[in-house]
Amino acid sequence: MSESDTAGSVRSDTSTQDDHEDELELLGWFHHDLSRHATEALLLSNGKDGSYLLRKSHEGPNSYALSVRAKDSVKHFQVTRSGTTYTFGFNEFQSIKEFVSHFANQPLLGSETGTIIVLKCPYPREVEEPSIYESVRVHTAMQSGRTENDLVANAASLGTKEGHLMKQGAIIKNWKTRWFTLNRNELKYFKDKMCVEPIRTLDLMECTGVQFDYSQEKVNCFCLVFPERTFYLCGKTGVETDEWIKILRWKLAQIKKSR
């Protein structure tokens, strides 16, 4: 292939990519390069159960992420594109029009953890905002001698997750199914999914480790180690347990970096 042919091929691929981005641009709930962190913050603060949006994924130029709020967490599902065909879950859509029509009928999603989500309404890219600002009445430095090197941006990582896990009791060593939610640096567990108040909130800032556990009679177990107690938990499947361990370890790594 000559250099001119190669250049022409590159231009053609780039043109095709731009065409697809243009058609997605017309989709009011396509949020371009919105990061996973910003997506979770947005949907948790201003969305509602069943709100969703489409964004680019870091996996590659033909990969996208459908992010959905499910109660107090945000779940992310992969969408891929090949030519004009979009693949989502078990379905293939031959055009962006077919893809959007599918969502107009409020599809129901079931994740690997057993959570059922109804995609109720897309979260718009453009949201009305007031042009109102507070007046500055006091403006003075509280410290002196610091430079820009002392100005360190910091925020708790989001990385939300929720689902049922079995938990071993502290005194009576029986196992009970509880509903767990992970948000920021807090792992909460509830008597069941419908309860508003948690039985307990675990502060991951105090957690010293997360690991698989093979000391119990049950399979798919892992433990969270705290100074005053070790919590033993079991997922329904090995995949589910692995997902919990991965995100909890990631949380602990982020906490360690921030210290």
VMD Tcl script that draws the C-alpha trace (Angstrom):
set ca {
  {0.00 0.00 0.00}
  {1.39 3.42 -0.97}
  {1.79 6.33 1.44}
  {-1.08 8.13 -0.28}
  {-3.34 5.08 0.14}
  {-2.39 4.82 3.82}
  {-3.06 8.48 4.38}
  {-6.39 8.17 2.60}
  {-7.34 5.22 4.81}
  {-6.47 7.16 7.96}
  {-8.52 10.13 6.79}
  {-11.45 7.81 6.02}
  {-11.31 6.19 9.47}
  {-11.08 9.59 11.13}
  {-13.99 10.87 9.05}
  {-16.12 7.85 10.02}
  {-15.28 8.36 13.69}
  {-16.25 12.03 13.45}
  {-19.54 11.11 11.75}
  {-20.46 8.80 14.63}
  {-19.54 11.45 17.18}
  {-21.72 13.92 15.29}
  {-24.76 11.63 15.47}
  {-24.18 11.08 19.20}
  {-23.86 14.85 19.60}
  {-27.55 15.08 18.67}
  {-28.34 12.80 21.62}
  {-29.17 15.13 24.51}
  {-27.98 12.63 27.13}
  {-24.57 11.90 25.61}
  {-22.04 13.47 27.99}
  {-18.83 13.18 25.91}
  {-15.71 12.85 28.11}
  {-17.44 13.01 31.48}
  {-15.31 10.91 33.85}
  {-16.59 8.03 35.96}
  {-15.98 10.07 39.11}
  {-17.87 13.12 37.82}
  {-20.69 10.89 36.50}
  {-21.26 9.30 39.89}
  {-21.17 12.68 41.64}
  {-23.66 14.09 39.13}
  {-26.18 11.24 39.24}
  {-26.01 10.83 43.02}
  {-26.44 14.53 43.73}
  {-28.97 15.53 41.08}
  {-30.30 12.36 39.48}
  {-32.88 9.93 40.79}
  {-33.34 6.18 40.85}
  {-33.32 5.06 37.21}
  {-31.55 8.15 35.81}
  {-28.93 7.28 33.20}
  {-26.51 8.84 30.73}
  {-24.14 7.77 27.97}
  {-20.48 8.81 27.95}
  {-17.20 7.90 26.33}
  {-15.23 5.05 27.85}
  {-11.45 4.93 28.29}
  {-11.49 1.41 26.78}
  {-11.13 2.78 23.24}
  {-12.63 4.99 20.48}
  {-15.54 2.59 19.85}
  {-16.39 2.01 23.51}
  {-18.91 3.87 25.62}
  {-20.33 3.56 29.11}
  {-23.97 3.65 30.10}
  {-24.05 4.90 33.70}
  {-27.22 4.29 35.71}
  {-28.22 5.41 39.19}
  {-29.56 2.51 41.25}
  {-30.77 3.85 44.58}
  {-27.61 4.98 46.41}
  {-25.04 3.75 43.90}
  {-24.17 4.17 40.23}
  {-23.62 1.16 37.98}
  {-21.72 1.27 34.70}
  {-22.43 -0.92 31.66}
  {-20.41 -1.19 28.47}
  {-21.74 -0.13 25.07}
  {-19.65 -0.88 21.96}
  {-19.96 0.35 18.39}
  {-18.91 -1.36 15.17}
  {-19.70 0.68 12.09}
  {-23.27 1.84 12.58}
  {-24.14 -1.06 14.92}
  {-24.37 -0.51 18.67}
  {-24.11 -3.49 21.05}
  {-25.54 -3.26 24.55}
  {-26.06 -6.31 26.72}
  {-27.48 -9.12 24.59}
  {-28.91 -6.75 21.97}
  {-27.53 -5.27 18.77}
  {-28.98 -2.13 17.24}
  {-28.33 -1.39 13.58}
  {-28.50 2.38 13.99}
  {-28.45 5.08 16.62}
  {-32.19 5.50 16.02}
  {-32.87 1.87 16.99}
  {-30.58 2.26 19.99}
  {-32.44 5.32 21.28}
  {-35.87 3.77 20.60}
  {-34.91 0.87 22.86}
  {-34.37 3.26 25.78}
  {-37.65 5.06 25.12}
  {-39.42 1.88 26.28}
  {-37.76 1.94 29.74}
  {-35.78 -1.32 29.52}
  {-35.08 -3.38 32.62}
  {-31.50 -4.38 33.43}
  {-30.27 -7.17 35.67}
  {-26.65 -6.97 36.84}
  {-24.40 -9.86 37.87}
  {-25.02 -8.98 41.52}
  {-28.76 -9.56 41.12}
  {-29.75 -5.89 41.19}
  {-32.71 -5.07 38.95}
  {-32.73 -1.58 37.44}
  {-35.38 0.10 35.30}
  {-33.92 2.75 33.01}
  {-36.52 5.43 33.65}
  {-35.19 8.71 32.30}
  {-32.03 10.03 30.62}
  {-30.03 12.71 32.42}
  {-29.64 15.70 30.06}
  {-26.28 17.15 29.08}
  {-27.64 20.66 29.39}
  {-29.34 21.59 32.68}
  {-30.69 25.03 33.56}
  {-28.47 26.83 36.05}
  {-29.08 30.12 37.89}
  {-26.68 33.01 37.34}
  {-26.70 33.99 40.99}
  {-23.56 34.52 43.05}
  {-22.90 35.19 46.72}
  {-21.39 38.55 47.63}
  {-17.94 38.47 49.23}
  {-18.03 40.23 52.61}
  {-14.85 38.88 54.20}
  {-11.67 37.87 52.38}
  {-8.52 37.35 54.42}
  {-5.79 34.71 54.66}
  {-5.98 32.38 57.66}
  {-2.30 31.37 57.33}
  {0.89 32.90 55.97}
  {4.08 31.71 54.34}
  {2.44 29.03 52.17}
  {2.96 28.66 48.41}
  {1.11 26.92 45.58}
  {3.01 23.72 46.51}
  {1.02 23.57 49.74}
  {-2.28 23.73 47.86}
  {-3.28 20.08 47.46}
  {-6.65 19.17 45.93}
  {-8.39 16.39 47.83}
  {-11.74 14.60 47.69}
  {-13.04 11.21 48.75}
  {-13.19 8.73 45.87}
  {-16.68 7.68 44.88}
  {-16.66 4.21 43.33}
  {-20.13 3.19 44.51}
  {-21.46 -0.35 44.80}
  {-24.42 -2.11 46.40}
  {-25.80 -5.60 46.74}
  {-26.72 -8.47 49.05}
  {-23.98 -10.19 51.06}
  {-24.12 -12.72 53.87}
  {-22.55 -11.49 57.12}
  {-21.42 -13.52 60.09}
  {-22.62 -12.36 63.52}
  {-20.11 -11.01 66.03}
  {-21.15 -13.16 69.04}
  {-23.51 -15.80 67.65}
  {-21.64 -17.05 64.60}
  {-24.66 -17.48 62.38}
  {-24.99 -16.00 58.89}
  {-27.61 -13.48 57.81}
  {-28.22 -11.81 54.46}
  {-27.82 -8.03 54.58}
  {-28.04 -5.25 52.02}
  {-24.71 -3.42 51.62}
  {-24.01 -0.02 50.08}
  {-20.59 1.47 49.40}
  {-20.34 5.21 48.92}
  {-17.29 7.40 49.38}
  {-15.44 5.96 52.39}
  {-18.45 4.36 54.06}
  {-19.67 0.77 53.84}
  {-23.18 0.49 55.28}
  {-25.30 -2.59 55.83}
  {-29.06 -2.75 56.29}
  {-31.50 -5.41 57.47}
  {-32.92 -5.45 53.94}
  {-32.95 -3.37 50.78}
  {-36.06 -1.40 51.77}
  {-34.69 -0.15 55.11}
  {-33.69 3.50 55.32}
  {-31.50 3.39 58.44}
  {-28.43 1.14 58.38}
  {-27.67 -1.38 61.10}
  {-24.11 -0.12 61.06}
  {-21.78 2.12 59.11}
  {-18.17 1.02 58.66}
  {-15.62 3.80 58.16}
  {-13.07 2.53 55.62}
  {-10.59 5.09 56.90}
  {-10.16 2.69 59.83}
  {-10.00 -0.50 57.76}
  {-6.54 -2.09 57.58}
  {-7.17 -4.76 54.95}
  {-9.53 -6.71 52.67}
  {-8.78 -10.28 51.66}
  {-10.25 -13.61 50.62}
  {-11.04 -15.86 53.58}
  {-10.89 -19.65 53.55}
  {-11.40 -20.24 57.28}
  {-15.20 -20.41 57.06}
  {-17.39 -23.33 56.04}
  {-18.96 -21.23 53.31}
  {-17.41 -20.49 49.93}
  {-16.92 -17.07 48.30}
  {-16.00 -15.47 51.62}
  {-13.84 -12.45 52.33}
  {-13.06 -10.37 55.37}
  {-12.59 -6.72 56.29}
  {-10.06 -6.16 59.03}
  {-10.62 -3.36 61.55}
  {-8.68 -2.71 64.77}
  {-11.60 -3.77 66.98}
  {-13.10 -6.52 64.82}
  {-12.83 -8.54 61.62}
  {-16.02 -8.71 59.55}
  {-16.65 -11.92 57.59}
  {-18.79 -11.60 54.45}
  {-19.86 -13.95 51.65}
  {-20.97 -13.20 48.11}
  {-23.47 -15.30 46.20}
  {-20.90 -16.12 43.52}
  {-17.14 -15.97 43.13}
  {-17.50 -13.17 40.58}
  {-19.54 -11.09 43.01}
  {-17.04 -11.62 45.82}
  {-14.17 -10.68 43.51}
  {-15.93 -7.45 42.50}
  {-16.41 -6.43 46.14}
  {-12.80 -7.18 47.02}
  {-11.47 -5.25 44.03}
  {-13.43 -2.08 44.70}
  {-12.79 -2.20 48.47}
  {-9.06 -2.63 47.89}
  {-9.15 0.24 45.42}
  {-10.88 2.37 48.06}
  {-8.24 1.56 50.64}
  {-5.48 2.40 48.15}
  {-7.11 5.81 47.47}
  {-7.38 6.48 51.22}
  {-3.70 5.60 51.67}
  {-2.72 8.00 48.87}
  {-4.66 10.85 50.45}
  {-2.89 10.54 53.80}
}
mol new
graphics top color blue
foreach p $ca { graphics top sphere $p radius 0.5 }
foreach p [lrange $ca 0 end-1] q [lrange $ca 1 end] { graphics top cylinder $p $q radius 0.2 }
display resetview
